[in-house]
């Protein structure tokens, strides 16, 4: 036994620490054979030692808590993404570590990726990321909050255009060269959301994330080129970084 509080009792098992609500426990048997009464029984109960105690305890811990969670972001389908998440919970049940990946099956970037769609012939390829979640509430509740951080990499292709002025026979001619280019975003996103258990194994997780990323290379050059095309006041605009928004409604399963 590790801790007894007015609200819960925490017990240590081979797989970690499991918390039980105090109101649901009648008495506790210690290794030395002694008992401690926690609550009064509604009727007389006789306590007896059970040689299968470890088996029952492990089964109860397994039913109450699962360490592995996989889910699919249903909201990402609006962006033509198939996005999958895997999260591994640490033994104290307060922190989850995970990875995510997404593949985009649309031929062109749609409006939900506005900072990529502005480029010519833009095609989003895939996302890959890692995240950490902190769960301040106990898992015995049906719905609880989480806060965390995600690092997400996005790969895409586009056509870059370069305009040059060439002097031929005292006449300046403007030439534009097009080439296939690759771009990427490496975004740091701070997240908040909720986790709701539908059944013992199925759950829904909501994710709202807000962060940003830095522009670089051909992506930066072409984005600023497009930005200044819409600029009518004559002042040259330059963006070095952009905001990043992430939304998720994940349908998942506990392993």
Buried (B, 14 or more C-beta within 10 A) or exposed (E): EEEBEEEBBBBEBEEBBBBBEBEEBEEBBEEEEEEEEBEEEEEEEEEEEEEEEEEEBBEBBEEEBBBEBBBBBEBBEEBBBBBBBBBEBEBEBBBBBBEBBBEBEEEEBBEBBEBBBBBEBBBBBBBEBEBBBEBEEEBBEEEBBBEBBBBBBBBBBBBBBEEEEEEEEEEEEEEEEEEEBEBEBEBBBBBBBEBEBEEEEEBBBBBBBEBBBBBBEBBBBBBBBEBBEEEEEEEEEEEEEBEBEBBBBBEBBBE
